[in-house]
């Protein structure tokens, strides 16, 4: 009697949209089996990236290209190299690791970054900094991507915000990053 009741009730609930139309065999299969372990992609981004310190400033407008690996649809590893202009001709090199949270095609992410700024800069001499610092600044920071979307292997991120710090003895230098757009394609 109970089995007959369920065979009549189940299609009615599915028709009303109260219960999803899936079988028990589909429920037993893990959802991660359909997604690859590694998803490699090439990406490009453009925006503003600058390093400001009491004794030197570098960077500003430009873009970069890089490679990204998304592991188990959750963990992100990426590396890129770019070109910035305005406070000199600068080559920023950045490596990052972090996580993304998937909610359908919406995939916001947060990453820890390590960024080196190689090339020209504006230098300022003062009593605290009587000589020019020739070592390129390397900043440790975070990058937040709150408006990030993934659809069938393509990633699009709009307005990513990042900040980092680097020691400048005495004092601290701050690296700012605002990516207006980040576009990636999986291969």
C-alpha positions as CSV (number, residue, x, y, z in Angstrom):
1,X,0.0,0.0,0.0
2,X,2.8,2.4,1.0
3,X,4.7,1.6,-2.2
4,X,1.6,2.2,-4.4
5,X,1.0,5.5,-2.7
6,X,4.6,6.6,-3.4
7,X,4.4,5.7,-7.1
8,X,1.3,7.9,-7.5
9,X,2.5,10.7,-5.3
10,X,6.0,11.0,-6.6
11,X,5.0,12.0,-10.2
12,X,2.5,14.5,-8.9
13,X,5.1,16.2,-6.7
14,X,7.5,16.3,-9.6
15,X,4.8,17.8,-11.9
16,X,4.1,20.5,-9.3
17,X,7.8,21.2,-9.0
18,X,8.0,20.4,-5.3
19,X,10.5,17.6,-5.8
20,X,13.3,17.5,-8.4
21,X,13.1,14.7,-11.0
22,X,16.1,12.6,-10.1
23,X,16.5,9.0,-9.5
24,X,18.3,7.4,-6.5
25,X,21.0,6.1,-8.9
26,X,21.9,9.6,-9.9
27,X,22.0,10.7,-6.3
28,X,24.5,8.0,-5.5
29,X,27.1,9.3,-8.0
30,X,29.4,12.1,-6.8
31,X,28.9,15.4,-8.5
32,X,32.7,15.9,-8.7
33,X,33.0,13.0,-11.1
34,X,31.8,15.3,-14.0
35,X,34.4,18.0,-13.3
36,X,38.1,17.5,-14.1
37,X,40.6,17.6,-11.2
38,X,42.7,20.3,-13.0
39,X,41.3,23.0,-15.3
40,X,44.1,24.9,-16.9
41,X,43.4,28.3,-18.5
42,X,45.1,31.3,-20.1
43,X,44.0,34.7,-18.9
44,X,44.5,38.4,-19.6
45,X,43.6,41.4,-17.4
46,X,43.8,45.1,-17.5
47,X,43.6,47.9,-14.9
48,X,45.7,49.8,-12.4
49,X,48.6,48.4,-10.4
50,X,50.9,50.7,-8.5
51,X,53.5,50.5,-5.7
52,X,53.8,53.5,-3.5
53,X,56.4,54.0,-0.8
54,X,58.0,57.0,1.0
55,X,61.2,56.6,-1.2
56,X,59.8,55.3,-4.5
57,X,56.7,54.8,-6.7
58,X,56.3,52.6,-9.7
59,X,53.6,51.3,-12.0
60,X,50.1,52.5,-12.7
61,X,48.2,51.6,-16.0
62,X,48.6,48.4,-17.9
63,X,47.8,44.8,-18.2
64,X,49.1,41.3,-17.9
65,X,48.8,37.7,-19.3
66,X,49.2,34.5,-17.4
67,X,48.2,30.9,-16.7
68,X,45.8,29.6,-14.1
69,X,45.0,26.2,-12.7
70,X,41.7,25.5,-10.9
71,X,42.0,22.4,-8.9
72,X,38.9,20.4,-8.0
73,X,36.8,23.4,-9.0
74,X,37.8,25.1,-5.8
75,X,41.5,26.0,-5.4
76,X,43.2,28.5,-7.7
77,X,46.9,28.7,-8.6
78,X,48.0,31.4,-11.1
79,X,51.0,33.3,-12.4
80,X,51.2,36.2,-14.7
81,X,53.6,38.8,-16.1
82,X,52.5,42.3,-17.4
83,X,53.5,45.7,-18.4
84,X,52.7,49.0,-16.6
85,X,53.4,52.5,-17.6
86,X,53.1,56.0,-16.1
87,X,55.7,55.9,-13.2
88,X,58.3,54.4,-15.5
89,X,58.1,51.2,-17.6
90,X,57.5,48.4,-15.2
91,X,57.1,44.6,-15.5
92,X,55.0,43.2,-12.6
93,X,55.4,39.5,-12.0
94,X,52.7,38.0,-9.8
95,X,52.0,34.6,-8.4
96,X,48.8,33.9,-6.5
97,X,47.0,31.1,-4.7
98,X,43.5,31.0,-3.3
99,X,40.0,29.6,-3.4
100,X,36.8,30.2,-5.3
101,X,33.3,29.5,-4.2
102,X,30.9,28.1,-6.9
103,X,27.3,29.2,-6.8
104,X,26.1,28.1,-10.3
105,X,28.1,30.2,-12.7
106,X,28.9,32.8,-10.0
107,X,32.4,32.1,-8.7
108,X,33.7,34.8,-6.3
109,X,37.4,34.2,-5.3
110,X,40.0,35.4,-2.8
111,X,43.7,34.9,-3.3
112,X,47.0,35.5,-1.5
113,X,49.5,37.3,-3.9
114,X,53.2,37.8,-4.2
115,X,54.0,40.6,-6.6
116,X,57.4,41.9,-7.8
117,X,57.8,45.2,-9.6
118,X,60.8,45.2,-12.0
119,X,61.9,48.1,-14.1
120,X,61.9,51.9,-13.8
121,X,60.5,53.9,-10.9
122,X,60.4,57.4,-9.4
123,X,62.8,57.7,-6.5
124,X,62.6,60.2,-3.7
125,X,65.6,61.1,-1.5
126,X,65.1,62.2,2.1
127,X,66.9,62.1,5.4
128,X,65.3,58.7,6.1
129,X,66.3,57.4,2.6
130,X,69.5,59.2,1.6
131,X,70.3,56.8,-1.3
132,X,68.3,55.1,-4.0
133,X,67.0,51.6,-3.2
134,X,68.0,49.4,-6.2
135,X,66.3,46.2,-5.0
136,X,62.9,45.7,-6.8
137,X,60.0,45.9,-4.4
138,X,58.2,42.6,-3.7
139,X,54.7,42.9,-2.0
140,X,52.7,40.3,-0.2
141,X,49.0,40.8,-0.3
142,X,45.5,39.7,-1.0
143,X,43.3,39.9,-4.1
144,X,39.5,39.8,-4.0
145,X,37.3,39.0,-7.0
146,X,33.7,39.5,-5.9
147,X,32.2,39.8,-9.4
148,X,33.7,36.6,-11.0
149,X,31.8,34.3,-13.3
150,X,32.6,30.9,-15.0
151,X,30.6,29.5,-17.9
152,X,31.8,26.3,-19.6
153,X,35.5,26.8,-19.1
154,X,35.5,30.6,-19.7
155,X,36.1,33.0,-16.8
156,X,35.1,36.6,-16.6
157,X,35.9,38.8,-13.6
158,X,35.0,42.5,-13.3
159,X,36.5,44.9,-10.7
160,X,39.0,42.9,-8.7
161,X,40.6,44.6,-5.7
162,X,44.0,44.0,-4.2
163,X,46.4,45.4,-1.7
164,X,49.8,44.3,-0.5
165,X,52.7,45.5,1.7
166,X,56.5,45.4,1.4
167,X,59.2,46.5,3.8
168,X,60.9,49.8,3.0
169,X,63.4,50.4,5.8
170,X,62.3,52.5,7.6
171,X,58.7,52.3,6.7
172,X,56.4,50.3,4.5
173,X,55.5,50.3,0.9
174,X,51.9,49.6,-0.3
175,X,51.0,47.9,-3.5
176,X,47.5,48.6,-4.9
177,X,45.7,46.7,-7.6
178,X,42.4,47.3,-9.4
179,X,41.7,45.0,-12.3
180,X,38.9,46.4,-14.4
181,X,38.5,43.1,-16.3
182,X,40.0,39.6,-16.2
183,X,39.1,37.2,-19.0
184,X,40.3,33.5,-19.1
185,X,39.8,30.6,-21.4
186,X,40.4,27.0,-20.5
187,X,42.3,24.6,-22.7
